């Protein structure tokens, strides 16, 4: 069973609406086979609030918890809402195909904030290995690459801004090094012990001090 089908089956077992209720009761879903998945990442220095309908409690993401879980949503429908950071708001409008994973990254902008949505369609799940993705959200990092710390062999290379690459790797303890323009950039990031059958993400994000890496485990809301 692919990881996408496995996660879709999990949604069916939990109940489409109930699967989200514990974290963010904002996004209605239809039948399990029509489900897509969406998560939010706060790449700004201030707290982010995500609201789809007035009167509902917002999803809050800050420095202590900048990454949400993946929430099941109705595929092919436009998921609408409002993203707010430090009094600056931005209208949300995202679509995802059945089985697709959409990552909405909220970034600082000279005019306030902006969003970039990256779609993950990979279906190469191997239960004996870990699945690792590298997202590039920083235009300042030329020829963005990621390699194991202390080594020269790249795990990912040439990842374009606003896109991702994903691959299966052995479930080992791993630290990764960002490479921009062929040069190691910033400190290595410790991902800990990767587990077989789990999905992970490393995100390249801009900051006031230069490109930075953020690690996340790809979890389904429950």
BALOBA-1460 file (C-alpha; in Angstrom, 3 decimals):
// residues 222
<rec num="1" residu="x" x="0.000" y="0.000" z="0.000"/>
<rec num="2" residu="x" x="1.395" y="3.432" z="-0.916"/>
<rec num="3" residu="x" x="1.828" y="6.063" z="1.777"/>
<rec num="4" residu="x" x="-0.870" y="8.176" z="0.133"/>
<rec num="5" residu="x" x="-3.389" y="5.340" z="0.178"/>
<rec num="6" residu="x" x="-2.392" y="4.463" z="3.730"/>
<rec num="7" residu="x" x="-3.016" y="8.016" z="4.947"/>
<rec num="8" residu="x" x="-6.302" y="8.195" z="3.061"/>
<rec num="9" residu="x" x="-7.385" y="4.958" z="4.723"/>
<rec num="10" residu="x" x="-6.499" y="6.470" z="8.088"/>
<rec num="11" residu="x" x="-8.797" y="9.397" z="7.386"/>
<rec num="12" residu="x" x="-11.643" y="7.008" z="6.595"/>
<rec num="13" residu="x" x="-11.134" y="5.144" z="9.875"/>
<rec num="14" residu="x" x="-11.033" y="8.318" z="11.953"/>
<rec num="15" residu="x" x="-13.963" y="9.989" z="10.215"/>
<rec num="16" residu="x" x="-13.341" y="12.755" z="7.733"/>
<rec num="17" residu="x" x="-14.504" y="15.654" z="9.899"/>
<rec num="18" residu="x" x="-13.367" y="14.245" z="13.225"/>
<rec num="19" residu="x" x="-9.800" y="13.778" z="12.042"/>
<rec num="20" residu="x" x="-9.301" y="17.548" z="12.070"/>
<rec num="21" residu="x" x="-11.353" y="18.608" z="15.051"/>
<rec num="22" residu="x" x="-8.611" y="18.308" z="17.659"/>
<rec num="23" residu="x" x="-6.385" y="20.863" z="15.941"/>
<rec num="24" residu="x" x="-8.351" y="23.026" z="13.510"/>
<rec num="25" residu="x" x="-12.077" y="22.552" z="12.724"/>
<rec num="26" residu="x" x="-11.870" y="24.556" z="9.528"/>
<rec num="27" residu="x" x="-11.772" y="22.349" z="6.484"/>
<rec num="28" residu="x" x="-14.669" y="20.082" z="5.428"/>
<rec num="29" residu="x" x="-13.936" y="16.854" z="3.585"/>
<rec num="30" residu="x" x="-16.010" y="14.558" z="1.426"/>
<rec num="31" residu="x" x="-15.590" y="10.816" z="0.894"/>
<rec num="32" residu="x" x="-12.178" y="9.463" z="1.865"/>
<rec num="33" residu="x" x="-11.231" y="8.716" z="-1.737"/>
<rec num="34" residu="x" x="-11.620" y="12.431" z="-2.532"/>
<rec num="35" residu="x" x="-9.400" y="13.620" z="0.314"/>
<rec num="36" residu="x" x="-6.313" y="15.750" z="-0.130"/>
<rec num="37" residu="x" x="-4.074" y="17.053" z="2.661"/>
<rec num="38" residu="x" x="-2.913" y="20.531" z="3.649"/>
<rec num="39" residu="x" x="-0.514" y="21.910" z="6.258"/>
<rec num="40" residu="x" x="0.734" y="25.368" z="7.195"/>
<rec num="41" residu="x" x="4.246" y="26.563" z="7.994"/>
<rec num="42" residu="x" x="5.046" y="29.891" z="9.623"/>
<rec num="43" residu="x" x="8.342" y="31.200" z="8.232"/>
<rec num="44" residu="x" x="7.929" y="34.679" z="9.749"/>
<rec num="45" residu="x" x="9.409" y="35.891" z="13.065"/>
<rec num="46" residu="x" x="5.907" y="36.645" z="14.419"/>
<rec num="47" residu="x" x="2.974" y="34.381" z="15.337"/>
<rec num="48" residu="x" x="0.689" y="33.237" z="12.506"/>
<rec num="49" residu="x" x="-3.072" y="32.741" z="12.762"/>
<rec num="50" residu="x" x="-5.009" y="30.732" z="10.183"/>
<rec num="51" residu="x" x="-8.789" y="31.217" z="10.064"/>
<rec num="52" residu="x" x="-11.188" y="29.822" z="7.452"/>
<rec num="53" residu="x" x="-14.483" y="31.067" z="8.887"/>
<rec num="54" residu="x" x="-15.245" y="33.938" z="11.236"/>
<rec num="55" residu="x" x="-16.097" y="32.818" z="14.735"/>
<rec num="56" residu="x" x="-14.007" y="29.664" z="14.630"/>
<rec num="57" residu="x" x="-10.873" y="29.342" z="16.760"/>
<rec num="58" residu="x" x="-7.740" y="30.007" z="14.696"/>
<rec num="59" residu="x" x="-4.834" y="27.689" z="14.131"/>
<rec num="60" residu="x" x="-1.850" y="29.393" z="15.788"/>
<rec num="61" residu="x" x="1.745" y="28.767" z="14.715"/>
<rec num="62" residu="x" x="4.716" y="30.478" z="16.353"/>
<rec num="63" residu="x" x="8.447" y="29.994" z="16.859"/>
<rec num="64" residu="x" x="7.830" y="27.153" z="19.311"/>
<rec num="65" residu="x" x="5.521" y="25.354" z="16.865"/>
<rec num="66" residu="x" x="5.955" y="26.696" z="13.321"/>
<rec num="67" residu="x" x="4.625" y="23.624" z="11.459"/>
<rec num="68" residu="x" x="1.097" y="22.180" z="11.580"/>
<rec num="69" residu="x" x="0.034" y="18.616" z="10.934"/>
<rec num="70" residu="x" x="-1.526" y="17.686" z="7.593"/>
<rec num="71" residu="x" x="-5.298" y="18.160" z="7.664"/>
<rec num="72" residu="x" x="-7.604" y="16.220" z="5.301"/>
<rec num="73" residu="x" x="-9.546" y="18.497" z="2.956"/>
<rec num="74" residu="x" x="-11.959" y="18.124" z="0.073"/>
<rec num="75" residu="x" x="-9.869" y="17.543" z="-3.041"/>
<rec num="76" residu="x" x="-10.395" y="19.782" z="-6.081"/>
<rec num="77" residu="x" x="-12.273" y="22.360" z="-3.987"/>
<rec num="78" residu="x" x="-10.751" y="25.740" z="-3.184"/>
<rec num="79" residu="x" x="-9.775" y="25.926" z="0.467"/>
<rec num="80" residu="x" x="-10.327" y="29.521" z="1.546"/>
<rec num="81" residu="x" x="-9.407" y="31.442" z="4.641"/>
<rec num="82" residu="x" x="-7.314" y="34.253" z="6.104"/>
<rec num="83" residu="x" x="-3.661" y="34.243" z="7.137"/>
<rec num="84" residu="x" x="-2.725" y="36.913" z="9.701"/>
<rec num="85" residu="x" x="0.700" y="37.906" z="11.032"/>
<rec num="86" residu="x" x="1.295" y="41.005" z="13.198"/>
<rec num="87" residu="x" x="-1.908" y="42.653" z="11.990"/>
<rec num="88" residu="x" x="-1.162" y="41.981" z="8.309"/>
<rec num="89" residu="x" x="-3.692" y="39.668" z="6.619"/>
<rec num="90" residu="x" x="-3.671" y="37.680" z="3.402"/>
<rec num="91" residu="x" x="-6.504" y="35.761" z="1.785"/>
<rec num="92" residu="x" x="-5.906" y="32.023" z="1.418"/>
<rec num="93" residu="x" x="-6.973" y="30.076" z="-1.665"/>
<rec num="94" residu="x" x="-5.546" y="26.599" z="-2.217"/>
<rec num="95" residu="x" x="-6.564" y="23.599" z="-4.311"/>
<rec num="96" residu="x" x="-5.185" y="20.062" z="-4.124"/>
<rec num="97" residu="x" x="-5.760" y="16.919" z="-6.155"/>
<rec num="98" residu="x" x="-6.943" y="13.648" z="-4.549"/>
<rec num="99" residu="x" x="-4.121" y="12.159" z="-2.501"/>
<rec num="100" residu="x" x="-1.985" y="15.286" z="-2.887"/>
<rec num="101" residu="x" x="-0.131" y="16.944" z="-0.004"/>
<rec num="102" residu="x" x="-0.137" y="20.756" z="-0.085"/>
<rec num="103" residu="x" x="2.282" y="22.737" z="2.081"/>
<rec num="104" residu="x" x="1.356" y="26.413" z="2.542"/>
<rec num="105" residu="x" x="4.373" y="28.438" z="3.674"/>
<rec num="106" residu="x" x="3.752" y="31.952" z="5.018"/>
<rec num="107" residu="x" x="6.778" y="34.174" z="4.384"/>
<rec num="108" residu="x" x="7.700" y="37.738" z="5.353"/>
<rec num="109" residu="x" x="7.324" y="40.320" z="2.608"/>
<rec num="110" residu="x" x="8.163" y="44.038" z="2.360"/>
<rec num="111" residu="x" x="4.423" y="44.704" z="2.091"/>
<rec num="112" residu="x" x="3.507" y="42.349" z="4.949"/>
<rec num="113" residu="x" x="3.303" y="38.621" z="4.273"/>
<rec num="114" residu="x" x="3.014" y="36.313" z="1.277"/>
<rec num="115" residu="x" x="2.231" y="32.651" z="0.808"/>
<rec num="116" residu="x" x="3.854" y="29.988" z="-1.327"/>
<rec num="117" residu="x" x="2.090" y="26.648" z="-1.822"/>
<rec num="118" residu="x" x="4.159" y="23.595" z="-2.736"/>
<rec num="119" residu="x" x="2.358" y="20.450" z="-3.891"/>
<rec num="120" residu="x" x="3.789" y="17.018" z="-3.081"/>
<rec num="121" residu="x" x="2.581" y="14.269" z="-5.416"/>
<rec num="122" residu="x" x="5.231" y="11.636" z="-4.666"/>
<rec num="123" residu="x" x="4.016" y="8.050" z="-4.352"/>
<rec num="124" residu="x" x="7.243" y="6.088" z="-3.943"/>
<rec num="125" residu="x" x="6.649" y="4.922" z="-0.381"/>
<rec num="126" residu="x" x="8.865" y="2.103" z="0.887"/>
<rec num="127" residu="x" x="7.903" y="0.772" z="4.314"/>
<rec num="128" residu="x" x="11.485" y="-0.345" z="4.941"/>
<rec num="129" residu="x" x="12.891" y="3.145" z="4.451"/>
<rec num="130" residu="x" x="12.270" y="6.722" z="5.544"/>
<rec num="131" residu="x" x="10.931" y="9.291" z="3.077"/>
<rec num="132" residu="x" x="12.723" y="12.655" z="3.113"/>
<rec num="133" residu="x" x="11.756" y="15.809" z="1.198"/>
<rec num="134" residu="x" x="13.721" y="19.028" z="0.648"/>
<rec num="135" residu="x" x="11.680" y="22.209" z="0.043"/>
<rec num="136" residu="x" x="13.299" y="25.392" z="-1.292"/>
<rec num="137" residu="x" x="11.559" y="28.640" z="-0.293"/>
<rec num="138" residu="x" x="14.582" y="30.945" z="-0.466"/>
<rec num="139" residu="x" x="15.566" y="32.576" z="-3.759"/>
<rec num="140" residu="x" x="18.878" y="33.772" z="-2.285"/>
<rec num="141" residu="x" x="20.281" y="30.216" z="-2.184"/>
<rec num="142" residu="x" x="21.692" y="29.467" z="-5.645"/>
<rec num="143" residu="x" x="21.556" y="25.845" z="-6.857"/>
<rec num="144" residu="x" x="20.140" y="24.762" z="-3.476"/>
<rec num="145" residu="x" x="21.413" y="21.366" z="-2.360"/>
<rec num="146" residu="x" x="21.310" y="19.264" z="0.779"/>
<rec num="147" residu="x" x="23.910" y="16.705" z="1.813"/>
<rec num="148" residu="x" x="24.763" y="14.616" z="4.872"/>
<rec num="149" residu="x" x="26.895" y="16.723" z="7.235"/>
<rec num="150" residu="x" x="30.600" y="16.080" z="6.760"/>
<rec num="151" residu="x" x="30.154" y="14.452" z="3.352"/>
<rec num="152" residu="x" x="30.285" y="15.594" z="-0.269"/>
<rec num="153" residu="x" x="27.556" y="13.401" z="-1.768"/>
<rec num="154" residu="x" x="24.304" y="15.323" z="-2.218"/>
<rec num="155" residu="x" x="20.972" y="13.959" z="-1.062"/>
<rec num="156" residu="x" x="19.258" y="16.658" z="-3.154"/>
<rec num="157" residu="x" x="20.688" y="19.142" z="-5.616"/>
<rec num="158" residu="x" x="19.460" y="21.899" z="-7.874"/>
<rec num="159" residu="x" x="16.126" y="22.291" z="-6.090"/>
<rec num="160" residu="x" x="14.339" y="25.259" z="-7.652"/>
<rec num="161" residu="x" x="12.699" y="27.922" z="-5.515"/>
<rec num="162" residu="x" x="9.077" y="27.070" z="-4.735"/>
<rec num="163" residu="x" x="9.564" y="23.367" z="-5.376"/>
<rec num="164" residu="x" x="10.623" y="20.176" z="-3.609"/>
<rec num="165" residu="x" x="12.413" y="16.914" z="-4.186"/>
<rec num="166" residu="x" x="11.632" y="13.736" z="-2.234"/>
<rec num="167" residu="x" x="13.482" y="10.438" z="-1.933"/>
<rec num="168" residu="x" x="13.633" y="7.273" z="0.169"/>
<rec num="169" residu="x" x="16.652" y="6.856" z="2.441"/>
<rec num="170" residu="x" x="17.830" y="4.316" z="4.963"/>
<rec num="171" residu="x" x="16.396" y="4.798" z="8.479"/>
<rec num="172" residu="x" x="19.535" y="6.113" z="10.195"/>
<rec num="173" residu="x" x="20.578" y="8.989" z="12.441"/>
<rec num="174" residu="x" x="21.163" y="11.925" z="10.104"/>
<rec num="175" residu="x" x="22.425" y="15.498" z="10.159"/>
<rec num="176" residu="x" x="22.187" y="17.544" z="6.971"/>
<rec num="177" residu="x" x="24.127" y="20.492" z="5.560"/>
<rec num="178" residu="x" x="22.685" y="23.198" z="3.319"/>
<rec num="179" residu="x" x="24.743" y="23.997" z="0.218"/>
<rec num="180" residu="x" x="24.208" y="27.224" z="-1.751"/>
<rec num="181" residu="x" x="26.181" y="27.836" z="-4.925"/>
<rec num="182" residu="x" x="28.429" y="24.888" z="-4.114"/>
<rec num="183" residu="x" x="29.358" y="26.265" z="-0.671"/>
<rec num="184" residu="x" x="28.275" y="24.963" z="2.736"/>
<rec num="185" residu="x" x="25.883" y="27.527" z="4.192"/>
<rec num="186" residu="x" x="24.887" y="27.829" z="7.842"/>
<rec num="187" residu="x" x="25.157" y="25.156" z="10.534"/>
<rec num="188" residu="x" x="24.275" y="21.500" z="10.022"/>
<rec num="189" residu="x" x="20.761" y="20.477" z="11.070"/>
<rec num="190" residu="x" x="20.319" y="17.354" z="13.218"/>
<rec num="191" residu="x" x="17.288" y="15.345" z="12.082"/>
<rec num="192" residu="x" x="17.738" y="12.707" z="14.770"/>
<rec num="193" residu="x" x="17.010" y="9.039" z="14.152"/>
<rec num="194" residu="x" x="14.842" y="8.625" z="11.069"/>
<rec num="195" residu="x" x="12.320" y="5.800" z="11.273"/>
<rec num="196" residu="x" x="11.311" y="3.343" z="8.589"/>
<rec num="197" residu="x" x="7.875" y="4.066" z="7.160"/>
<rec num="198" residu="x" x="7.855" y="7.710" z="8.289"/>
<rec num="199" residu="x" x="7.856" y="10.876" z="6.149"/>
<rec num="200" residu="x" x="10.061" y="13.879" z="6.917"/>
<rec num="201" residu="x" x="10.615" y="17.350" z="5.454"/>
<rec num="202" residu="x" x="13.544" y="19.784" z="5.513"/>
<rec num="203" residu="x" x="12.582" y="23.307" z="4.478"/>
<rec num="204" residu="x" x="14.973" y="25.975" z="3.264"/>
<rec num="205" residu="x" x="13.583" y="29.311" z="4.467"/>
<rec num="206" residu="x" x="14.765" y="32.925" z="4.274"/>
<rec num="207" residu="x" x="15.615" y="34.874" z="7.412"/>
<rec num="208" residu="x" x="17.193" y="38.191" z="8.399"/>
<rec num="209" residu="x" x="20.488" y="36.372" z="8.985"/>
<rec num="210" residu="x" x="20.432" y="34.382" z="5.736"/>
<rec num="211" residu="x" x="19.137" y="31.001" z="4.550"/>
<rec num="212" residu="x" x="18.046" y="28.646" z="7.316"/>
<rec num="213" residu="x" x="16.805" y="25.063" z="7.580"/>
<rec num="214" residu="x" x="13.686" y="23.853" z="9.381"/>
<rec num="215" residu="x" x="12.913" y="20.182" z="9.992"/>
<rec num="216" residu="x" x="9.422" y="18.691" z="10.245"/>
<rec num="217" residu="x" x="7.867" y="15.275" z="10.572"/>
<rec num="218" residu="x" x="4.971" y="14.851" z="8.142"/>
<rec num="219" residu="x" x="2.094" y="13.913" z="10.457"/>
<rec num="220" residu="x" x="-1.616" y="13.507" z="9.811"/>
<rec num="221" residu="x" x="-3.871" y="15.424" z="12.215"/>
<rec num="222" residu="x" x="-5.738" y="13.236" z="14.694"/>
